[in-house]
Amino acid sequence: MQSLMIKILGIPLALVLANFLFKSVDFEFVQHFIWITVILAPLGVLLEYIMVPRISYGKQLTVDFATSFVLVYLLGLVLPGVTISLWGSLLVAVLITCMEAMVHKHLISDHMDHSYR
Protein backbone atom coordinates (compact mmCIF):
# COMPACT_ATOMS: atom_id res chain seq x y z
CA MET A 1 0.00 0.00 0.00
CA GLN A 2 2.91 2.28 0.77
CA SER A 3 4.25 1.97 -2.76
CA LEU A 4 0.87 2.78 -4.33
CA MET A 5 0.48 5.90 -2.21
CA ILE A 6 3.93 7.12 -3.18
CA LYS A 7 3.07 6.62 -6.84
CA ILE A 8 -0.33 8.32 -6.53
CA LEU A 9 1.38 11.38 -5.09
CA GLY A 10 4.65 11.22 -7.03
CA ILE A 11 3.47 10.70 -10.60
CA PRO A 12 1.24 13.82 -10.74
CA LEU A 13 4.00 15.78 -9.03
CA ALA A 14 6.48 14.65 -11.71
CA LEU A 15 3.98 15.53 -14.44
CA VAL A 16 3.31 19.00 -13.01
CA LEU A 17 7.04 19.60 -12.64
CA ALA A 18 7.63 18.50 -16.24
CA ASN A 19 4.77 20.71 -17.42
CA PHE A 20 6.42 23.77 -15.89
CA LEU A 21 10.06 22.93 -16.65
CA PHE A 22 9.99 21.51 -20.16
CA LYS A 23 8.65 23.21 -23.28
CA SER A 24 8.06 19.87 -24.99
CA VAL A 25 5.45 18.88 -22.37
CA ASP A 26 2.10 20.66 -22.21
CA PHE A 27 -0.97 19.51 -20.33
CA GLU A 28 -4.01 21.75 -20.73
CA PHE A 29 -6.25 20.16 -18.10
CA VAL A 30 -5.80 18.63 -14.65
CA GLN A 31 -7.72 15.53 -15.78
CA HIS A 32 -4.73 14.50 -17.89
CA PHE A 33 -2.58 14.20 -14.77
CA ILE A 34 -5.27 12.06 -13.19
CA TRP A 35 -5.65 9.74 -16.19
CA ILE A 36 -1.93 9.16 -16.51
CA THR A 37 -1.66 8.52 -12.77
CA VAL A 38 -4.63 6.12 -12.80
CA ILE A 39 -2.90 4.08 -15.49
CA LEU A 40 0.74 4.28 -14.37
CA ALA A 41 0.36 3.84 -10.59
CA PRO A 42 -1.40 0.44 -10.52
CA LEU A 43 0.75 -0.81 -13.37
CA GLY A 44 3.86 0.28 -11.47
CA VAL A 45 2.74 -1.58 -8.36
CA LEU A 46 2.02 -4.67 -10.43
CA LEU A 47 5.46 -4.45 -12.00
CA GLU A 48 7.03 -4.11 -8.54
CA TYR A 49 5.16 -7.15 -7.34
CA ILE A 50 6.52 -9.12 -10.28
CA MET A 51 10.04 -7.67 -10.55
CA VAL A 52 11.42 -6.81 -7.11
CA PRO A 53 11.95 -10.37 -5.88
CA ARG A 54 13.06 -11.70 -9.27
CA ILE A 55 15.37 -9.34 -11.16
CA SER A 56 18.19 -6.94 -10.37
CA TYR A 57 17.80 -3.31 -9.39
CA GLY A 58 19.18 -2.01 -12.69
CA LYS A 59 16.82 -4.14 -14.75
CA GLN A 60 13.89 -2.99 -12.61
CA LEU A 61 14.72 0.64 -13.35
CA THR A 62 15.14 -0.13 -17.05
CA VAL A 63 11.69 -1.73 -17.22
CA ASP A 64 10.17 1.15 -15.23
CA PHE A 65 11.78 3.71 -17.54
CA ALA A 66 10.66 1.93 -20.72
CA THR A 67 7.12 1.47 -19.41
CA SER A 68 6.84 5.10 -18.31
CA PHE A 69 8.30 6.39 -21.57
CA VAL A 70 5.98 4.38 -23.83
CA LEU A 71 2.82 4.93 -21.80
CA VAL A 72 3.34 8.67 -21.31
CA TYR A 73 3.99 9.11 -25.02
CA LEU A 74 1.00 6.99 -26.08
CA LEU A 75 -1.32 8.65 -23.58
CA GLY A 76 -0.08 12.01 -24.82
CA LEU A 77 -1.18 11.00 -28.30
CA VAL A 78 -4.57 9.68 -27.16
CA LEU A 79 -5.64 12.33 -24.64
CA PRO A 80 -7.01 15.50 -26.23
CA GLY A 81 -5.30 18.67 -25.11
CA VAL A 82 -1.95 17.03 -24.35
CA THR A 83 1.06 18.06 -26.38
CA ILE A 84 4.10 15.95 -25.67
CA SER A 85 7.02 15.10 -27.91
CA LEU A 86 9.30 12.07 -27.76
CA TRP A 87 11.85 14.24 -25.97
CA GLY A 88 9.19 15.36 -23.48
CA SER A 89 8.18 11.74 -22.85
CA LEU A 90 11.82 10.88 -22.26
CA LEU A 91 12.19 13.69 -19.71
CA VAL A 92 8.96 12.73 -17.91
CA ALA A 93 10.09 9.09 -17.84
CA VAL A 94 13.41 10.15 -16.30
CA LEU A 95 11.56 12.03 -13.53
CA ILE A 96 9.24 9.11 -12.84
CA THR A 97 12.15 6.64 -12.90
CA CYS A 98 14.03 8.74 -10.33
CA MET A 99 11.01 8.47 -8.05
CA GLU A 100 10.76 4.73 -8.74
CA ALA A 101 14.45 4.30 -7.93
CA MET A 102 13.85 5.60 -4.42
CA VAL A 103 10.80 3.37 -3.98
CA HIS A 104 12.70 0.29 -5.14
CA LYS A 105 15.65 1.11 -2.87
CA HIS A 106 13.24 1.38 0.05
CA LEU A 107 11.62 -1.95 -0.75
CA ILE A 108 14.97 -3.68 -1.17
CA SER A 109 16.50 -2.11 1.95
CA ASP A 110 13.58 -3.25 4.08
CA HIS A 111 14.04 -6.79 2.74
CA MET A 112 10.52 -6.71 1.44
CA ASP A 113 9.59 -8.39 -1.80
CA HIS A 114 6.54 -6.17 -2.00
CA SER A 115 5.16 -3.25 -0.05
CA TYR A 116 1.79 -4.92 0.50
CA ARG A 117 3.18 -7.30 3.10
Secondary structure by P-SEA (a helix, b strand, c coil): caaaaaaaacaaaaaaaaaacccccccccaaaaaaaaacaaaaaaaaaaaccccccaaaaaaaaaaaaaaaaaaaaaccccccccaaaaaaaaaaaaaaaaaaaaaaaaaccccccc
